[in-house]
């Protein structure tokens, strides 16, 4: 088996999960999130784009229901012992296979939790599932059960986060010599992703973001490449990934002479991150972090240029997003605790002047001050 953690760690995770299920009075939990299956068993696949679920009973027994294409994948990458295959066929309804499996597992009439809020659960699957199981047992939305357990990372997990952060730094090292007048976005992107692969890393859970000129104001990847001008701006958001654990970074780099607006927005970004570092510690909440961000930005007159979130928890994630559920936004009562891996980003997009500025890095929380993982620091980068 190609497991990334020792058996005792997987056993401890299962013990924590069954304890959480007991607290929620769940007789079984249907895992549809690939990161939940990966965290619990090591199961590593992109086969969640099709129907599959891991049934976890309150007694800790597990059964995977998946397609034939993932049978060997599960055997090779996970510690799951019981695997059933549903058959691809015309008008196939794997939720019927699941209902039969649940019946075999003596779960008729029981309280069953389901991970609905995941990319592994399409709307069609949710409708089929509810139709099949609505009279079978009591269905509970348990989308946050495993997600909440994954917030605090073990020492072994933090090692992968730190490796991911080193790879993210390597990616920026590879990019910087190529960021110049006449430089190609394609070359920059290839160098960054290549550095992660060369360092033994993985594909990230979502595309790297790259955009220059007017595209520097975008917060998402889009197709199409551009050549840098003598006076330009380049926004990059990327992550190192190791065993699917992510450490993200974000920068807007100015080519040529920075404008006064660039310097003004950078000053706001840096002040906000430094303010957040003072509250990114136990005793505060994710909402507290956002409040600091909003206060500093708004006092500088940037309310209409900032975003309504300023970061999120990171961990082992699968496409299409490296973001975990828990975000820094208004009113989030999630407590900050030691050993969380958290990405803080400042994003200011001034469409009126066409000026972009971003600044972001990943931290590991401690009993006191958070520990930044990048060796680059927060200096303004102008080339």
C-alpha positions as CSV (number, residue, x, y, z in Angstrom):
1,X,0.0,0.0,0.0
2,X,1.2,3.5,-0.9
3,X,0.3,5.2,2.4
4,X,1.8,8.5,3.5
5,X,1.3,8.1,7.2
6,X,1.9,5.4,9.8
7,X,-1.0,2.9,10.6
8,X,-1.2,4.4,14.1
9,X,-2.1,7.8,12.7
10,X,-4.9,6.4,10.6
11,X,-6.2,4.5,13.6
12,X,-6.2,7.7,15.7
13,X,-8.1,9.5,12.9
14,X,-10.7,6.8,12.8
15,X,-11.0,6.9,16.6
16,X,-11.6,10.7,16.4
17,X,-14.2,10.3,13.7
18,X,-16.2,7.6,15.5
19,X,-16.1,9.8,18.6
20,X,-17.5,12.7,16.6
21,X,-20.2,10.4,15.1
22,X,-21.2,9.3,18.6
23,X,-21.5,13.0,19.6
24,X,-23.7,13.6,16.6
25,X,-25.7,10.3,17.3
26,X,-24.8,9.0,13.8
27,X,-25.0,5.2,13.2
28,X,-23.2,5.7,9.9
29,X,-21.5,8.3,7.8
30,X,-21.4,8.4,4.0
31,X,-18.2,10.1,2.9
32,X,-18.3,11.7,-0.6
33,X,-15.5,14.2,-0.2
34,X,-12.3,12.8,-1.6
35,X,-10.2,14.6,1.0
36,X,-12.3,13.0,3.7
37,X,-11.5,9.5,2.3
38,X,-7.9,10.4,1.8
39,X,-7.5,11.7,5.4
40,X,-9.2,8.7,6.9
41,X,-7.7,5.9,4.8
42,X,-5.1,7.2,2.3
43,X,-7.4,6.5,-0.6
44,X,-6.0,8.7,-3.5
45,X,-7.9,9.1,-6.8
46,X,-9.7,11.6,-9.0
47,X,-12.4,9.0,-9.5
48,X,-14.8,11.1,-7.3
49,X,-15.9,12.8,-10.5
50,X,-18.1,9.6,-10.7
51,X,-20.3,8.1,-8.0
52,X,-18.4,6.6,-5.0
53,X,-18.8,6.7,-1.3
54,X,-17.1,5.4,1.8
55,X,-19.6,4.0,4.4
56,X,-18.2,4.4,7.9
57,X,-20.2,2.7,10.7
58,X,-20.2,3.8,14.3
59,X,-18.2,0.7,15.2
60,X,-15.4,1.9,12.9
61,X,-15.9,-0.6,10.1
62,X,-15.6,0.8,6.6
63,X,-16.9,-0.2,3.1
64,X,-16.1,1.6,-0.1
65,X,-18.6,1.6,-3.0
66,X,-16.9,2.6,-6.2
67,X,-16.4,1.8,-9.9
68,X,-14.2,-1.0,-11.3
69,X,-11.6,1.6,-12.5
70,X,-10.9,2.5,-8.9
71,X,-10.8,-0.9,-7.4
72,X,-7.1,-1.4,-7.7
73,X,-6.5,2.3,-6.9
74,X,-8.2,1.8,-3.6
75,X,-6.4,-1.4,-2.8
76,X,-3.0,0.2,-3.6
77,X,-3.4,3.6,-2.0
78,X,-5.6,2.9,1.0
79,X,-6.1,0.7,4.1
80,X,-9.7,0.0,3.1
81,X,-10.3,-3.8,3.3
82,X,-13.9,-4.1,2.1
83,X,-14.6,-2.7,-1.4
84,X,-17.7,-3.2,-3.5
85,X,-18.0,-2.2,-7.2
86,X,-21.1,-0.9,-8.8
87,X,-21.4,-1.7,-12.5
88,X,-21.4,0.9,-15.3
89,X,-24.4,0.2,-17.5
90,X,-27.2,2.0,-19.3
91,X,-29.4,3.9,-16.9
92,X,-27.2,2.8,-14.0
93,X,-28.3,4.1,-10.6
94,X,-25.5,3.4,-8.1
95,X,-27.6,4.9,-5.3
96,X,-29.7,1.7,-5.5
97,X,-26.5,-0.3,-5.0
98,X,-25.7,1.9,-2.0
99,X,-29.2,1.3,-0.6
100,X,-28.6,-2.5,-0.9
101,X,-25.2,-2.2,0.7
102,X,-26.6,-0.2,3.6
103,X,-29.3,-2.8,4.1
104,X,-26.6,-5.5,4.2
105,X,-24.8,-3.5,6.8
106,X,-28.0,-3.5,9.0
107,X,-28.5,0.2,8.8
108,X,-32.2,0.2,7.9
109,X,-34.0,2.8,10.0
110,X,-30.8,4.2,11.4
111,X,-29.5,7.8,11.6
112,X,-27.2,8.3,8.6
113,X,-24.9,11.3,8.0
114,X,-24.1,12.4,4.5
115,X,-21.4,14.7,3.1
116,X,-23.5,16.9,0.8
117,X,-21.3,19.9,0.7
118,X,-18.5,18.5,-1.5
119,X,-17.4,18.5,-5.2
120,X,-17.8,14.7,-5.0
121,X,-21.6,15.1,-4.7
122,X,-23.3,16.4,-7.8
123,X,-26.9,17.7,-7.6
124,X,-28.1,14.7,-9.6
125,X,-26.5,12.3,-7.2
126,X,-28.0,14.2,-4.2
127,X,-31.5,13.9,-5.7
128,X,-31.0,10.2,-6.5
129,X,-29.6,9.6,-3.0
130,X,-32.4,11.4,-1.2
131,X,-35.0,9.5,-3.3
132,X,-33.5,6.1,-2.5
133,X,-32.9,6.7,1.1
134,X,-35.7,9.1,2.3
135,X,-37.7,6.1,3.7
136,X,-34.7,4.0,4.5
137,X,-33.5,5.9,7.5
138,X,-33.0,9.4,9.0
139,X,-30.7,11.4,6.7
140,X,-28.5,14.1,8.3
141,X,-26.4,16.7,6.6
142,X,-23.0,15.8,8.1
143,X,-20.8,17.8,5.6
144,X,-18.7,19.4,8.3
145,X,-17.9,16.4,10.5
146,X,-14.6,15.3,8.9
147,X,-13.9,18.8,7.7
148,X,-13.8,20.0,11.3
149,X,-11.6,17.2,12.4
150,X,-9.1,18.0,9.6
151,X,-8.6,21.6,10.7
152,X,-6.0,20.8,13.3
153,X,-3.0,19.1,11.7
154,X,-0.9,16.4,13.2
155,X,2.9,16.7,13.4
156,X,3.2,14.3,10.4
157,X,0.7,16.4,8.4
158,X,2.6,19.6,9.3
159,X,5.7,18.2,7.8
160,X,4.0,17.9,4.4
161,X,2.6,21.4,4.8
162,X,6.2,22.6,5.4
163,X,7.4,20.7,2.4
164,X,4.7,22.3,0.3
165,X,5.7,25.7,1.5
166,X,9.3,25.1,0.5
167,X,8.1,24.1,-3.0
168,X,6.0,27.3,-3.2
169,X,9.2,29.3,-2.5
170,X,11.0,27.2,-5.2
171,X,8.3,28.2,-7.6
172,X,8.8,31.9,-7.0
173,X,12.5,31.5,-7.3
174,X,12.0,29.9,-10.7
175,X,9.6,32.7,-11.8
176,X,11.5,35.8,-10.8
177,X,14.3,35.7,-13.5
178,X,11.6,35.4,-16.1
179,X,9.5,38.4,-14.9
180,X,10.9,41.2,-17.1
181,X,9.9,43.3,-20.0
182,X,9.1,40.9,-22.9
183,X,8.8,38.0,-20.5
184,X,6.2,35.4,-21.3
185,X,3.4,34.4,-18.9
186,X,3.6,30.9,-20.4
187,X,7.3,30.6,-19.5
188,X,6.6,31.9,-16.0
189,X,3.8,29.5,-15.4
190,X,5.8,26.6,-16.8
191,X,8.7,27.4,-14.6
192,X,6.6,27.7,-11.5
193,X,4.7,24.4,-11.9
194,X,7.9,22.7,-13.1
195,X,9.7,23.7,-9.9
196,X,7.0,22.1,-7.8
197,X,7.2,18.8,-9.8
198,X,11.0,18.9,-9.8
199,X,10.9,19.1,-6.0
200,X,8.8,16.0,-5.8
201,X,5.5,17.8,-5.4
202,X,2.1,17.2,-6.8
203,X,-0.5,18.9,-9.1
204,X,-2.3,21.6,-7.0
205,X,-6.0,21.2,-6.4
206,X,-6.7,24.2,-8.6
207,X,-4.8,26.0,-11.3
208,X,-2.2,28.6,-10.5
209,X,-3.5,32.1,-11.1
210,X,-1.5,34.3,-13.4
211,X,-2.5,37.6,-15.0
212,X,-0.7,40.7,-16.2
213,X,-1.9,44.1,-17.3
214,X,-5.6,44.4,-16.9
215,X,-5.7,40.7,-16.2
216,X,-3.8,41.3,-13.0
217,X,-7.1,42.4,-11.4
218,X,-8.5,38.9,-11.8
219,X,-8.7,36.4,-8.9
220,X,-9.2,33.3,-11.0
221,X,-7.2,31.4,-13.7
222,X,-8.3,31.9,-17.3
223,X,-7.0,30.7,-20.6
224,X,-4.7,32.8,-22.7
225,X,-1.2,34.1,-22.3
226,X,0.4,37.5,-22.6
227,X,3.8,39.1,-22.9
228,X,4.9,41.6,-20.2
229,X,5.3,45.2,-21.1
230,X,8.1,47.5,-20.0
231,X,5.7,49.0,-17.4
232,X,3.4,46.3,-16.2
233,X,1.9,44.4,-13.2
234,X,1.7,40.7,-12.7
235,X,-0.5,38.9,-10.2
236,X,0.4,35.4,-9.2
237,X,-1.4,33.0,-6.8
238,X,0.1,29.6,-6.5
239,X,0.7,26.7,-4.1
240,X,3.3,24.1,-3.4
241,X,1.7,20.7,-2.9
242,X,3.2,17.7,-1.2
243,X,1.1,14.5,-0.6
244,X,-1.8,16.8,-1.6
245,X,-1.1,19.2,1.3
246,X,-1.0,22.8,0.1
247,X,0.9,25.9,1.1
248,X,-0.3,28.9,-0.9
249,X,1.3,32.3,-1.7
250,X,0.2,35.4,-3.5
251,X,2.0,38.4,-4.9
252,X,1.5,41.3,-7.3
253,X,4.9,42.1,-8.9
254,X,5.5,45.4,-10.7
255,X,7.6,45.6,-13.8
256,X,9.2,49.0,-14.3
257,X,8.5,51.9,-12.0
258,X,5.7,51.3,-9.5
259,X,3.0,53.9,-9.5
260,X,2.1,55.8,-6.3
261,X,-1.1,53.8,-6.3
262,X,0.8,50.6,-6.3
263,X,2.8,51.7,-3.3
264,X,-0.3,52.9,-1.5
265,X,-2.1,49.6,-2.0
266,X,1.0,47.6,-1.0
267,X,1.3,49.6,2.2
268,X,-2.4,48.8,3.0
269,X,-1.8,45.1,2.3
270,X,1.3,44.9,4.5
271,X,-0.3,46.8,7.3
272,X,-3.3,44.5,7.2
273,X,-1.3,41.3,7.3
274,X,0.8,42.6,10.1
275,X,-2.4,43.4,12.0
276,X,-3.7,39.9,11.3
277,X,-0.5,38.3,12.6
278,X,-1.4,39.9,16.0
279,X,-4.8,38.1,16.2
280,X,-3.9,34.9,14.3
281,X,-3.6,33.0,17.5
282,X,-5.7,31.1,20.1
283,X,-8.3,33.2,21.8
284,X,-9.5,34.7,18.5
285,X,-11.8,33.5,15.7
286,X,-11.7,33.4,12.0
287,X,-14.2,36.3,12.1
288,X,-11.7,38.3,14.2
289,X,-9.1,37.9,11.4
290,X,-11.6,39.3,8.8
291,X,-12.6,42.2,11.1
292,X,-8.9,43.3,11.3
293,X,-8.6,43.1,7.5
294,X,-11.8,45.0,6.9
295,X,-11.0,47.8,9.5
296,X,-7.6,48.6,8.1
297,X,-8.8,48.5,4.5
298,X,-11.9,50.5,5.1
299,X,-10.0,53.2,7.2
300,X,-7.8,53.7,4.1
301,X,-10.9,54.2,1.9
302,X,-10.5,50.8,0.2
303,X,-13.8,49.2,1.1
304,X,-15.0,49.0,-2.5
305,X,-11.7,47.6,-3.7
306,X,-11.2,44.8,-1.2
307,X,-12.8,41.3,-1.0
308,X,-15.3,39.9,1.5
309,X,-12.9,37.2,2.6
310,X,-9.1,37.4,3.4
311,X,-8.0,33.7,3.5
312,X,-8.9,30.2,4.6
313,X,-7.7,27.0,6.0
314,X,-5.4,24.8,3.8
315,X,-4.7,21.1,3.9
316,X,-4.9,18.0,1.8
317,X,-7.4,18.9,-1.0
318,X,-8.4,17.7,-4.4
319,X,-9.6,19.5,-7.5
320,X,-11.3,21.9,-8.2
321,X,-10.1,23.9,-5.1
322,X,-7.3,23.9,-2.6
323,X,-9.5,25.9,-0.1
324,X,-10.9,24.1,2.9
325,X,-14.4,25.0,4.2
326,X,-13.3,27.4,6.9
327,X,-12.7,30.9,5.6
328,X,-11.8,34.3,7.1
329,X,-15.1,36.2,6.6
330,X,-17.6,38.2,8.5
331,X,-19.1,36.5,11.6
332,X,-17.2,33.2,11.3
333,X,-17.0,31.9,14.9
334,X,-14.5,29.1,14.2
335,X,-11.9,29.3,16.9
336,X,-8.2,29.6,16.0
337,X,-6.3,26.8,17.6
338,X,-2.6,25.7,17.5
339,X,-1.4,23.5,14.6
340,X,-3.8,24.9,11.9
341,X,-2.4,25.7,8.5
342,X,-3.9,29.0,7.3
343,X,-3.5,31.1,4.2
344,X,-3.9,34.8,4.7
345,X,-4.3,36.9,1.6
346,X,-4.7,40.6,0.9
347,X,-6.3,41.3,-2.4
348,X,-7.0,44.9,-3.6
349,X,-8.3,45.4,-7.1
350,X,-8.8,49.1,-8.0
351,X,-10.7,48.9,-11.3
352,X,-11.0,52.7,-11.5
353,X,-7.2,53.2,-11.8
354,X,-6.5,49.7,-13.2
355,X,-4.2,48.9,-10.3
356,X,-3.8,45.5,-8.7
357,X,-2.0,44.6,-5.4
358,X,-2.0,41.3,-3.6
359,X,0.1,39.9,-0.7
360,X,-0.4,36.5,0.8
361,X,1.4,33.6,2.6
362,X,0.7,30.5,4.6
363,X,1.1,30.2,8.4
364,X,1.1,27.5,11.0
365,X,-0.6,28.6,14.2
366,X,1.0,28.0,17.6
367,X,0.2,28.7,21.2
368,X,1.4,32.3,20.5
369,X,2.4,34.1,17.4
370,X,1.8,32.4,14.1
371,X,4.7,31.0,12.1
372,X,5.1,32.2,8.5
373,X,6.3,29.4,6.3
374,X,7.8,31.3,3.4
375,X,11.4,32.4,3.3
376,X,10.5,35.4,1.2
377,X,8.9,37.6,3.7
378,X,6.4,40.3,2.7
379,X,8.6,42.8,0.9
380,X,7.3,44.6,-2.2
381,X,8.6,43.1,-5.4
382,X,9.4,45.5,-8.2
383,X,11.6,44.5,-11.2
